[in-house]
Amino acid sequence: MDRPTYEVQTLGCQMNVHDSERIAGLLQGEGYRAATGDETADVVVINTCAVRENADNKLYGHLGMLAPRKRENPDLRIVVTGCLAQKDRGSVSERAPWVDVVLGTHNIDSLPALLRRSAQQSQAVSEFAETLQAFPSDLPVARGSDFSAWVAISVGCNNTCTFCIVPSLRGRERDREPEDILAEVRALSDSGVKEITLLGQNVNAYGVEFGDRQAFSKLLRSVGGVSGIERVRFTSPHPRDFTTDVIAAMAQTPTVMPSLHMPLQSGSDQVLRRMRRSYRAQRFLQIVDEVRTAMPEAAITTDIIVGFPGETEDDFEQTLEVVRSARFSGAFTFKYSVRPGTPAAEYSDQVAPEVVSDRYERLLAVVEDIAWEQNRALLGSRVEVLVGRSSGRKDSPNARVSGRARDNRLVHLPADAGLEPGDLVTATVTHAAPHHLIADDEIAVIRRFEAGASSCEPQGSTVTLGLPSVPVTS
């Protein structure tokens, strides 16, 4: 226990969560261990997001809380990385001079060397590359779960959405070779992992680098056939690239889960044009219909932006109509926020904040009503749940363990049922709410989870803050 300790704070999407696992792996390879309980870490890494306007507030709020710790302990090392670090570069150290290391999205592999340099020179250091130095999956990893794992299949994005700054920070799309991905999945299976989530900024554009338009559907089938892997998911696809062969692969591969998160962003064709989204509302609804025809049990979720520049009341009503037609089981809804450096930030017809707030509340009400109705329809049904974390105090009479159904709905189970993370169970739904189900009856264990030991990957955990469940933007 005399080794130096680290803490990783993650803000943003699943890609950031996966990057944080790599950061933890790099630090463990340097002899650090994850801080536990009330321990004060020797190194604190904040992995930032730049998608929303309040990203700056979150970062500097966290840095403000670290400033007294730095004054008390000058040997504390504070690191800022991720998309906001890549975007703001020099201004991070100017606004928070107590930060020791700032590095961009393309070179997290440089972290150990930068920490050593900062300690030796007793001053802040930074490094930013314009292109990816090492594919994330080539780096060591300390996964936050023994039974579930992210697998990056691509990084970067070739789209030019006018509201999104991610392509300029993550770079153009780069795809991993299928055999490299499958080798990683097989190794994960050998170590005991049961659930795989394939990650990409635009996951179903996979194959663009080597010219195979059906590469993603082939990959789904291949990953779904790896022995020991019980659940395969992916995020986030772009409607433009969603093809019938992907739907067929989902429907015909038993281990590919009947869940789909596909960003709508707006239901107005006029707004979609200004967003530079290369599909229209009718095409989006056609994909939804095709998915439900192939997989009637599929749960479909989405992302929606309210108050994009120039959005009229009629545009907003069109979005509500698409939501009602698509009948999403859930949606991540966002108020449009200006991101400097994006074309939309220069549009002169920004929507008044009070109008945006009103539309946001109205959209949220419609989304929640539909989700609640869908969840109530599941009362009395049996669901298969992969058990995850505990929720609430363990000594509370209402203590629960939480997990995900096959369609990715959040399910709470009683804590006194003796269930552990990674267990696969079935249970009967007894209560429904807009964002979760409770399944208290007839709990049956399909299998108990037994963690394997990977010989090539360090074990550990990361501390995640913010919204790690928000999908990768696409």
KEVEXBA-992712 format. One line per 8 residues: their letters; for each residue x, y, z of C-alpha. Coordinates in nm, 4 decimals. Layout:
BEGIN
a) X:Y:Z ~ ...
***
This chain:
BEGIN
mdrptyev) 0.0000:0.0000:0.0000 ~ 0.3053:0.2319:-0.0175 ~ 0.2713:0.2804:-0.3939 ~ 0.1622:0.6266:-0.5182 ~ -0.2083:0.6566:-0.5945 ~ -0.4181:0.7990:-0.8759 ~ -0.7771:0.9081:-0.9377 ~ -0.9380:0.9559:-1.2778
qtlgcqmn) -1.2414:1.1817:-1.3105 ~ -1.4323:1.1294:-1.6352 ~ -1.6617:1.3874:-1.7928 ~ -1.8558:1.2973:-2.1054 ~ -1.9300:1.0005:-2.3274 ~ -1.8397:0.6312:-2.3349 ~ -1.5367:0.7053:-2.5522 ~ -1.4026:0.9163:-2.2665
vhdseria) -1.4829:0.6421:-2.0153 ~ -1.2854:0.3977:-2.2293 ~ -0.9970:0.6465:-2.2621 ~ -0.9979:0.6790:-1.8823 ~ -0.9556:0.3030:-1.8518 ~ -0.6496:0.3367:-2.0738 ~ -0.5177:0.6254:-1.8640 ~ -0.5598:0.4093:-1.5530
gllqgegy) -0.3789:0.1249:-1.7269 ~ -0.0861:0.3524:-1.8156 ~ -0.0602:0.4754:-1.4564 ~ -0.0759:0.1238:-1.3154 ~ 0.2011:0.0272:-1.5547 ~ 0.4088:0.3047:-1.3928 ~ 0.3537:0.1590:-1.0459 ~ 0.0540:0.3640:-0.9353
raatgdet) -0.2556:0.2100:-0.7780 ~ -0.6145:0.3388:-0.7730 ~ -0.6948:0.5466:-0.4640 ~ -0.9546:0.3795:-0.2463 ~ -1.2052:0.5049:0.0082 ~ -1.1013:0.8345:0.1664 ~ -0.7453:0.8212:0.0345 ~ -0.6089:1.1404:-0.1161
advvvint) -0.4652:1.0572:-0.4573 ~ -0.1124:1.1595:-0.5538 ~ -0.2185:1.2109:-0.9171 ~ -0.5617:1.3377:-1.0253 ~ -0.6528:1.3166:-1.3939 ~ -0.9593:1.4985:-1.5305 ~ -1.0647:1.3602:-1.8690 ~ -1.2772:1.6335:-2.0242
cavrenad) -1.5631:1.6692:-2.2713 ~ -1.6230:1.9634:-2.5063 ~ -1.9615:1.8762:-2.6553 ~ -2.1813:2.0999:-2.4386 ~ -2.1467:2.4606:-2.3305 ~ -2.1276:2.3739:-1.9600 ~ -1.8204:2.1544:-2.0184 ~ -1.5985:2.4496:-1.9238
nklyghlg) -1.7926:2.5052:-1.6018 ~ -1.7594:2.1386:-1.5060 ~ -1.3845:2.1344:-1.5676 ~ -1.3037:2.4546:-1.3833 ~ -1.5422:2.3638:-1.1033 ~ -1.3442:2.0436:-1.0465 ~ -1.0146:2.2296:-1.0771 ~ -1.1345:2.4894:-0.8263
mlaprkre) -1.1996:2.2140:-0.5723 ~ -0.8492:2.0779:-0.6306 ~ -0.6739:2.4127:-0.5778 ~ -0.6746:2.3949:-0.1921 ~ -0.5376:2.0389:-0.2093 ~ -0.2570:2.1609:-0.4322 ~ -0.1714:2.4427:-0.1898 ~ -0.1602:2.1959:0.0997
npdlrivv) 0.0408:1.9412:-0.0999 ~ 0.2618:2.0882:-0.3748 ~ 0.3634:1.7333:-0.4753 ~ 0.0063:1.6587:-0.5892 ~ 0.0036:1.6219:-0.9684 ~ -0.3070:1.7474:-1.1544 ~ -0.3603:1.6423:-1.5165 ~ -0.6177:1.7700:-1.7666
tgclaqkd) -0.6766:1.5751:-2.0868 ~ -0.9604:1.4995:-2.3295 ~ -1.1544:1.7049:-2.5813 ~ -1.1693:2.0323:-2.3874 ~ -0.7940:2.0175:-2.3276 ~ -0.7413:1.9621:-2.7016 ~ -0.9710:2.2553:-2.7834 ~ -0.8460:2.5107:-2.5304
rgsvsera) -0.4803:2.4061:-2.5208 ~ -0.2852:2.6920:-2.3598 ~ -0.5788:2.8525:-2.1826 ~ -0.6185:2.5672:-1.9318 ~ -0.2880:2.6493:-1.7636 ~ -0.3646:3.0211:-1.7812 ~ -0.7014:2.9819:-1.6063 ~ -0.5773:2.7188:-1.3609
pwvdvvlg) -0.2002:2.7635:-1.3115 ~ -0.1965:2.4897:-1.0465 ~ -0.2465:2.2269:-1.3216 ~ 0.0743:2.0316:-1.3870 ~ 0.0067:1.8467:-1.7144 ~ -0.2231:1.9267:-2.0074 ~ -0.2384:1.6898:-2.3037 ~ -0.4691:1.6375:-2.5984
thnidslp) -0.6880:1.3545:-2.7224 ~ -0.4277:1.2178:-2.9636 ~ -0.1446:1.1441:-2.7229 ~ -0.2652:1.0068:-2.3903 ~ 0.0161:0.7526:-2.4270 ~ 0.2545:1.0380:-2.3369 ~ 0.1052:1.0806:-1.9888 ~ 0.3687:0.8865:-1.7878
allrrsaq) 0.6574:1.0747:-1.9526 ~ 0.4849:1.4118:-1.9000 ~ 0.4275:1.3359:-1.5313 ~ 0.7953:1.2548:-1.4863 ~ 0.8997:1.5702:-1.6722 ~ 0.6660:1.7890:-1.4682 ~ 0.8037:1.6474:-1.1416 ~ 1.1653:1.6857:-1.2515
qsqavsef) 1.1231:2.0423:-1.3811 ~ 0.8761:2.1507:-1.1076 ~ 0.6639:2.3255:-1.3691 ~ 0.3627:2.2696:-1.5890 ~ 0.4100:2.0799:-1.9145 ~ 0.1807:2.0177:-2.2100 ~ 0.1732:1.8196:-2.5310 ~ -0.0687:1.8210:-2.8237
aetlqafp) -0.0546:1.6164:-3.1411 ~ -0.2630:1.6842:-3.4497 ~ -0.3035:1.3159:-3.5341 ~ -0.3428:1.0021:-3.3266 ~ -0.0110:0.8768:-3.1917 ~ -0.1271:0.5331:-3.0686 ~ -0.4654:0.3673:-3.1204 ~ -0.6316:0.3531:-2.7744
sdlpvarg) -0.6652:-0.0244:-2.7836 ~ -0.2877:-0.0600:-2.8235 ~ -0.2453:0.0817:-2.4726 ~ -0.2716:-0.1050:-2.1406 ~ -0.6086:-0.0932:-1.9675 ~ -0.7494:-0.1025:-1.6158 ~ -1.1150:-0.1811:-1.6718 ~ -1.3902:-0.0582:-1.4452
sdfsawva) -1.5788:-0.3879:-1.4753 ~ -1.4777:-0.7527:-1.4697 ~ -1.7722:-0.8687:-1.6810 ~ -1.8387:-0.5820:-1.9242 ~ -1.5946:-0.4066:-2.1582 ~ -1.5754:-0.1327:-2.4176 ~ -1.3972:-0.2178:-2.7433 ~ -1.3058:0.0727:-2.9702
isvgcnnt) -1.3426:-0.0187:-3.3369 ~ -1.2741:0.3289:-3.4729 ~ -1.1765:0.6759:-3.3582 ~ -1.2531:1.0125:-3.5131 ~ -1.5350:1.1202:-3.7421 ~ -1.5651:1.2279:-4.1059 ~ -1.8980:1.4080:-4.0621 ~ -1.9317:1.7865:-4.0642
ctfcivps) -2.2351:1.8502:-3.8437 ~ -2.2552:2.2251:-3.7883 ~ -2.3187:2.1959:-3.4123 ~ -2.0385:1.9503:-3.3315 ~ -1.6763:2.0229:-3.2504 ~ -1.5741:1.6586:-3.1998 ~ -1.4306:1.5923:-3.5511 ~ -1.1854:1.8798:-3.5116
lrgrerdr) -1.0728:1.7407:-3.1740 ~ -1.0739:1.3660:-3.2432 ~ -0.9635:1.3879:-3.6071 ~ -1.0826:1.2002:-3.9134 ~ -1.2061:0.8431:-3.8792 ~ -0.9506:0.5697:-3.8369 ~ -1.0623:0.2058:-3.8348 ~ -0.9021:-0.0922:-3.6657
epedilae) -0.8511:-0.4081:-3.8636 ~ -1.1239:-0.6693:-3.7953 ~ -0.8734:-0.9324:-3.6848 ~ -0.7293:-0.6922:-3.4226 ~ -1.0764:-0.6272:-3.2847 ~ -1.1613:-0.9965:-3.2730 ~ -0.8299:-1.0756:-3.1022 ~ -0.9163:-0.8254:-2.8299
vralsdsg) -1.2692:-0.9646:-2.7901 ~ -1.1368:-1.3222:-2.7625 ~ -0.8846:-1.2125:-2.4992 ~ -1.1616:-1.0380:-2.3074 ~ -1.3755:-1.3508:-2.3227 ~ -1.0851:-1.5578:-2.1941 ~ -1.0547:-1.3174:-1.8984 ~ -1.4208:-1.3622:-1.8067
vkeitllg) -1.5888:-1.0697:-1.9843 ~ -1.9482:-1.1480:-2.0874 ~ -2.0649:-0.8209:-2.2442 ~ -1.8955:-0.6205:-2.5198 ~ -1.9885:-0.2711:-2.6370 ~ -1.8344:-0.1689:-2.9693 ~ -1.7396:0.1985:-2.9682 ~ -1.6948:0.4538:-3.2417
qnvnaygv) -1.7774:0.8187:-3.3016 ~ -1.9766:0.6960:-3.6032 ~ -1.9727:0.3254:-3.5383 ~ -2.1638:0.2018:-3.8424 ~ -1.9354:0.3906:-4.0816 ~ -1.6747:0.1339:-3.9785 ~ -1.4875:0.0074:-4.2844 ~ -1.4604:0.3419:-4.4612
efgdrqaf) -1.0801:0.3282:-4.4400 ~ -1.0571:-0.0062:-4.6164 ~ -1.3547:0.0405:-4.8498 ~ -1.5965:-0.2245:-4.7212 ~ -1.9484:-0.0874:-4.6777 ~ -2.0626:-0.4065:-4.5066 ~ -1.7684:-0.4226:-4.2677 ~ -1.9775:-0.3293:-3.9630
skllrsvg) -2.2445:-0.5935:-4.0165 ~ -1.9713:-0.8544:-4.0725 ~ -1.8026:-0.7408:-3.7515 ~ -2.1271:-0.7687:-3.5538 ~ -2.1719:-1.1274:-3.6675 ~ -1.8081:-1.2139:-3.5938 ~ -1.8007:-1.0580:-3.2468 ~ -2.1388:-1.2135:-3.1733
gvsgierv) -1.9939:-1.5548:-3.2509 ~ -1.7009:-1.5354:-3.0074 ~ -1.7348:-1.8137:-2.7515 ~ -1.8144:-1.6879:-2.4014 ~ -1.9504:-1.3505:-2.5104 ~ -2.3190:-1.3342:-2.4168 ~ -2.4115:-0.9771:-2.5031 ~ -2.2931:-0.7446:-2.7803
rftsphpr) -2.3941:-0.3787:-2.8039 ~ -2.2704:-0.0796:-3.0051 ~ -2.2818:0.2998:-2.9940 ~ -2.3377:0.5345:-3.1658 ~ -2.4595:0.4792:-3.5222 ~ -2.5410:0.7540:-3.7703 ~ -2.8724:0.7254:-3.9613 ~ -2.6952:0.8074:-4.2879
dfttdvia) -2.4883:0.4891:-4.2668 ~ -2.7551:0.2580:-4.1286 ~ -2.8059:-0.0228:-4.3807 ~ -3.0280:-0.3271:-4.4076 ~ -2.7339:-0.5649:-4.3643 ~ -2.6733:-0.4175:-4.0157 ~ -3.0376:-0.4750:-3.9223 ~ -3.0128:-0.8332:-4.0508
amaqtptv) -2.6936:-0.8919:-3.8502 ~ -2.8632:-0.7616:-3.5353 ~ -3.1719:-0.9760:-3.5865 ~ -2.9868:-1.2933:-3.6855 ~ -2.7098:-1.2889:-3.4238 ~ -2.8548:-1.4026:-3.0894 ~ -2.5867:-1.2348:-2.8799 ~ -2.6383:-0.8930:-3.0422
mpslhmpl) -2.8859:-0.7235:-2.8111 ~ -3.2219:-0.5866:-2.9337 ~ -3.1374:-0.2278:-2.8448 ~ -3.0470:0.0648:-3.0660 ~ -2.9340:0.4138:-2.9770 ~ -2.9548:0.6265:-3.2931 ~ -2.9358:1.0074:-3.2728 ~ -3.2273:1.1933:-3.4343
qsgsdqvl) -3.1137:1.5450:-3.3296 ~ -3.4219:1.7048:-3.4918 ~ -3.7441:1.5968:-3.6593 ~ -3.7500:1.8995:-3.8886 ~ -3.5971:1.8562:-4.2333 ~ -3.5168:2.2276:-4.2440 ~ -3.3229:2.2035:-3.9190 ~ -3.1525:1.8798:-4.0271
rrmrrsyr) -3.0270:2.0582:-4.3402 ~ -2.8823:2.3434:-4.1330 ~ -2.7282:2.0890:-3.8966 ~ -2.5725:1.9268:-4.2051 ~ -2.7246:1.5908:-4.1125 ~ -2.7387:1.3851:-4.4308 ~ -3.0814:1.2231:-4.3746 ~ -3.4356:1.3460:-4.3329
aqrflqiv) -3.7085:1.2652:-4.0805 ~ -3.8829:1.0159:-4.3074 ~ -3.5632:0.8188:-4.3601 ~ -3.5064:0.8069:-3.9848 ~ -3.8573:0.6718:-3.9263 ~ -3.8072:0.4177:-4.2060 ~ -3.5017:0.2782:-4.0236 ~ -3.7024:0.2602:-3.6997
devrtamp) -3.9772:0.0671:-3.8785 ~ -3.7272:-0.1721:-4.0377 ~ -3.5607:-0.2399:-3.7022 ~ -3.8946:-0.3073:-3.5331 ~ -4.0095:-0.5316:-3.8158 ~ -3.6938:-0.7415:-3.7789 ~ -3.6880:-0.7195:-3.3964 ~ -4.0307:-0.6376:-3.2505
eaaittdi) -3.8842:-0.6452:-2.8987 ~ -3.6149:-0.3857:-2.9746 ~ -3.5922:-0.0752:-2.7583 ~ -3.4853:0.2348:-2.9496 ~ -3.3376:0.5440:-2.7849 ~ -3.2065:0.8674:-2.9315 ~ -3.0438:1.2101:-2.8871 ~ -3.2401:1.5292:-2.9580
ivgfpget) -3.1203:1.8907:-2.9615 ~ -3.3771:2.1608:-2.8827 ~ -3.3401:2.5232:-2.9906 ~ -3.0928:2.4866:-3.2757 ~ -3.0423:2.8258:-3.4474 ~ -3.3391:2.9117:-3.6667 ~ -3.5668:2.6458:-3.5160 ~ -3.9242:2.7709:-3.5405
eddfeqtl) -4.2264:2.6551:-3.3437 ~ -4.3318:2.4544:-3.6490 ~ -3.9872:2.2897:-3.6645 ~ -4.0209:2.1971:-3.2994 ~ -4.3694:2.0536:-3.3522 ~ -4.2253:1.8376:-3.6319 ~ -3.9719:1.7017:-3.3832 ~ -4.2541:1.6169:-3.1423
evvrsarf) -4.4373:1.4351:-3.4224 ~ -4.1312:1.2230:-3.5030 ~ -4.0914:1.1409:-3.1321 ~ -4.4554:1.0319:-3.1137 ~ -4.4183:0.8228:-3.4303 ~ -4.0865:0.6635:-3.3320 ~ -4.2041:0.5899:-2.9758 ~ -3.8571:0.5940:-2.8229
sgaftfky) -3.8049:0.4009:-2.5033 ~ -3.5876:0.6911:-2.3879 ~ -3.4029:0.9963:-2.5147 ~ -3.1095:1.2119:-2.4158 ~ -3.2491:1.5625:-2.4680 ~ -3.0220:1.8660:-2.4848 ~ -3.0653:2.2392:-2.5082 ~ -2.8575:2.3677:-2.7987
svrpgtpa) -2.5374:2.5273:-2.6744 ~ -2.3030:2.7449:-2.8761 ~ -1.9644:2.5822:-2.9286 ~ -1.7015:2.8270:-3.0551 ~ -1.5335:2.6956:-3.3664 ~ -1.8468:2.5347:-3.5110 ~ -2.0436:2.6828:-3.8062 ~ -2.3658:2.6971:-3.6021
aeysdqva) -2.1995:2.9280:-3.3511 ~ -2.1857:3.1929:-3.6255 ~ -2.5538:3.1686:-3.7200 ~ -2.7331:3.4964:-3.6551 ~ -3.0724:3.3449:-3.5703 ~ -2.9959:3.1984:-3.2263 ~ -3.3140:3.1021:-3.0408 ~ -3.3981:3.2955:-2.7233
pevvsdry) -3.3026:3.1030:-2.4068 ~ -3.6534:3.1205:-2.2599 ~ -3.7962:2.9697:-2.5803 ~ -3.5370:2.6924:-2.5731 ~ -3.6189:2.6147:-2.2096 ~ -3.9921:2.6000:-2.2792 ~ -3.9462:2.3631:-2.5747 ~ -3.7055:2.1494:-2.3763
erllavve) -3.9616:2.0963:-2.0988 ~ -4.2363:2.0165:-2.3493 ~ -4.0165:1.7658:-2.5317 ~ -3.9109:1.6038:-2.2054 ~ -4.2759:1.5576:-2.1052 ~ -4.3605:1.3819:-2.4327 ~ -4.0495:1.1595:-2.4179 ~ -4.1196:1.0576:-2.0576
diaweqnr) -4.4883:0.9865:-2.1218 ~ -4.4019:0.7498:-2.4077 ~ -4.1202:0.5812:-2.2141 ~ -4.3448:0.5336:-1.9110 ~ -4.6227:0.3867:-2.1229 ~ -4.3781:0.1410:-2.2792 ~ -4.2391:0.0421:-1.9397 ~ -4.5885:-0.0089:-1.7926
allgsrve) -4.6606:-0.2499:-2.0765 ~ -4.3848:-0.4721:-1.9350 ~ -4.5531:-0.5180:-1.5943 ~ -4.5820:-0.8883:-1.5180 ~ -4.3350:-0.9888:-1.7888 ~ -4.0062:-1.1665:-1.7256 ~ -3.6829:-0.9950:-1.8154 ~ -3.3261:-1.1216:-1.8373
vlvgrssg) -3.0925:-0.8947:-1.6410 ~ -2.7136:-0.8718:-1.6335 ~ -2.6510:-0.7488:-1.2791 ~ -2.4302:-0.4437:-1.2400 ~ -2.3822:-0.2069:-0.9497 ~ -2.5555:-0.1527:-0.6166 ~ -2.7837:0.1503:-0.5837 ~ -2.8627:0.3248:-0.2573
rkdspnar) -2.7390:0.2412:0.0911 ~ -2.6928:-0.1298:0.1471 ~ -2.8584:-0.1095:0.4908 ~ -3.1665:0.0665:0.3544 ~ -3.4884:-0.1387:0.3324 ~ -3.5188:-0.0140:-0.0276 ~ -3.1629:-0.1035:-0.1234 ~ -3.1300:-0.2355:-0.4772
vsgrardn) -2.8842:-0.3830:-0.7189 ~ -2.9179:-0.2540:-1.0723 ~ -2.8619:-0.4134:-1.4086 ~ -2.9594:-0.3975:-1.7727 ~ -3.2200:-0.6003:-1.9567 ~ -3.1428:-0.7342:-2.3023 ~ -3.3028:-0.4229:-2.4547 ~ -3.0828:-0.2069:-2.2272
rlvhlpad) -3.3613:-0.0919:-1.9980 ~ -3.2401:-0.0207:-1.6452 ~ -3.3778:-0.2772:-1.3987 ~ -3.3587:-0.2588:-1.0184 ~ -3.3565:-0.5848:-0.8205 ~ -3.3732:-0.6356:-0.4407 ~ -3.0349:-0.6135:-0.2702 ~ -3.1203:-0.8996:-0.0359
aglepgdl) -3.1513:-1.1480:-0.3242 ~ -2.7818:-1.2356:-0.2899 ~ -2.6909:-1.1150:-0.6400 ~ -2.3416:-1.0032:-0.7408 ~ -2.2151:-0.7928:-1.0351 ~ -2.1924:-1.0064:-1.3470 ~ -2.4677:-1.2508:-1.2470 ~ -2.7238:-1.3239:-1.5188
vtatvtha) -3.0787:-1.3617:-1.3866 ~ -3.4420:-1.3548:-1.4884 ~ -3.7078:-1.1762:-1.2843 ~ -4.0679:-1.0602:-1.3101 ~ -4.1337:-0.6862:-1.3497 ~ -4.3395:-0.5525:-1.0589 ~ -4.3121:-0.1747:-1.1024 ~ -4.2517:0.0630:-1.3917
aphhliad) -4.1264:0.4220:-1.3993 ~ -4.0250:0.6407:-1.6958 ~ -3.6545:0.5602:-1.6604 ~ -3.6426:0.2190:-1.4949 ~ -3.8164:-0.1045:-1.4058 ~ -3.8311:-0.2840:-1.0708 ~ -3.8325:-0.6635:-1.0818 ~ -3.8924:-0.8082:-0.7340
deiavirr) -4.0623:-1.1398:-0.8070 ~ -3.9559:-1.4863:-0.9208 ~ -3.5850:-1.4089:-0.9411 ~ -3.3969:-1.6999:-1.0961 ~ -3.0218:-1.7167:-1.1512 ~ -2.9210:-1.8328:-1.4991 ~ -2.5518:-1.8314:-1.4087 ~ -2.3213:-1.6911:-1.1444
feagassc) -2.0354:-1.4746:-1.2602 ~ -1.6836:-1.5981:-1.1955 ~ -1.4196:-1.3424:-1.2791 ~ -1.1341:-1.4636:-1.4932 ~ -0.7827:-1.3290:-1.4675 ~ -0.6267:-1.1635:-1.7687 ~ -0.2517:-1.2127:-1.7900 ~ -0.1961:-0.9123:-2.0142
epqgstvt) -0.4098:-0.6423:-1.8545 ~ -0.3691:-0.4755:-1.5137 ~ -0.6781:-0.4822:-1.2940 ~ -0.8133:-0.1720:-1.1272 ~ -1.0888:0.0836:-1.1225 ~ -1.1472:0.4415:-1.2229 ~ -1.3575:0.7110:-1.0619 ~ -1.6134:0.8451:-1.3076
lglpsvpv) -1.7988:1.1726:-1.2733 ~ -2.0344:1.3605:-1.5014 ~ -2.2503:1.1648:-1.7445 ~ -2.0628:0.8519:-1.8493 ~ -2.3850:0.6989:-1.9795 ~ -2.4379:0.9665:-2.2440 ~ -2.3775:0.8053:-2.5842 ~ -2.0927:0.8918:-2.8130
ts) -2.2124:1.1827:-3.0245 ~ -2.2792:1.1046:-3.3888
***
